[in-house]
Amino acid sequence: MGHASGKTPLVAVLMGGASAEREVSLPCGRACATALRGEGYEVVGPDAGPDLGERLRGFSPDMVIGDCRMVEDAACNR
């Protein structure tokens, strides 16, 4: 994985979700995605909802970034 392999890594930046932090999570997630794109990564930014696990399997990202609270709220580990 990574630039050395010649493959552009796909990074999923989780944002949003149903928690009280949603309004902070969205712009923070967008800023993170923008920074990663600037470094040459391919980025998807799914809104963390109850179907997040299924959506991530569909994206097959090389890496997933998100804050712990949001990931717990989205039941990502199911």
C-alpha positions in Angstrom: 0.0 0.0 0.0 1.1 3.6 -0.5 2.8 5.7 -3.0 5.9 3.5 -3.1 3.8 0.7 -4.6 2.5 2.9 -7.3 -1.1 2.5 -6.1 -2.9 5.6 -4.9 -4.2 4.7 -1.4 -7.9 5.1 -0.8 -8.7 6.8 2.5 -12.2 6.9 4.0 -12.6 10.0 6.2 -15.6 9.4 8.5 -17.6 12.5 9.3 -21.0 13.5 10.5 -23.0 10.8 12.1 -25.8 11.3 14.6 -23.9 12.5 17.6 -24.0 15.9 19.2 -20.6 16.6 17.5 -22.0 16.3 14.0 -21.8 20.1 13.3 -18.1 20.0 14.2 -17.3 16.7 12.6 -18.5 17.7 9.1 -16.1 20.6 8.6 -13.3 18.9 10.4 -13.8 15.8 8.2 -13.9 17.9 5.0 -10.7 19.7 6.0 -9.0 16.4 6.7 -10.1 15.1 3.3 -8.9 18.2 1.5 -5.5 17.9 3.2 -5.2 14.2 2.2 -6.2 15.0 -1.4 -3.4 17.6 -1.4 -1.0 14.9 -0.5 -2.1 12.7 -3.4 -4.5 10.4 -1.6 -7.8 9.3 -3.1 -10.4 10.1 -0.5 -14.1 9.2 0.2 -16.0 11.0 2.9 -19.0 8.9 3.9 -21.4 10.4 6.4 -21.3 8.0 9.4 -24.7 6.4 9.6 -26.1 3.1 10.6 -25.1 1.5 7.3 -21.5 2.7 7.6 -20.0 -0.8 7.8 -21.7 -1.9 4.6 -20.7 1.2 2.8 -17.1 0.9 3.9 -17.0 -2.7 2.6 -18.2 -1.3 -0.7 -15.4 1.3 -0.9 -12.7 -1.1 0.3 -10.5 1.7 1.6 -6.9 1.1 2.5 -7.3 3.3 5.6 -10.2 4.6 7.7 -9.9 7.9 9.7 -12.5 9.1 12.2 -12.8 10.1 15.8 -13.6 7.4 18.3 -16.9 8.8 19.5 -18.3 9.0 16.0 -17.1 5.5 15.1 -18.8 4.1 18.2 -22.0 6.0 17.5 -22.1 4.7 13.9 -21.7 1.1 15.1 -18.7 0.7 12.7 -17.6 -2.5 14.4 -20.7 -4.4 13.5 
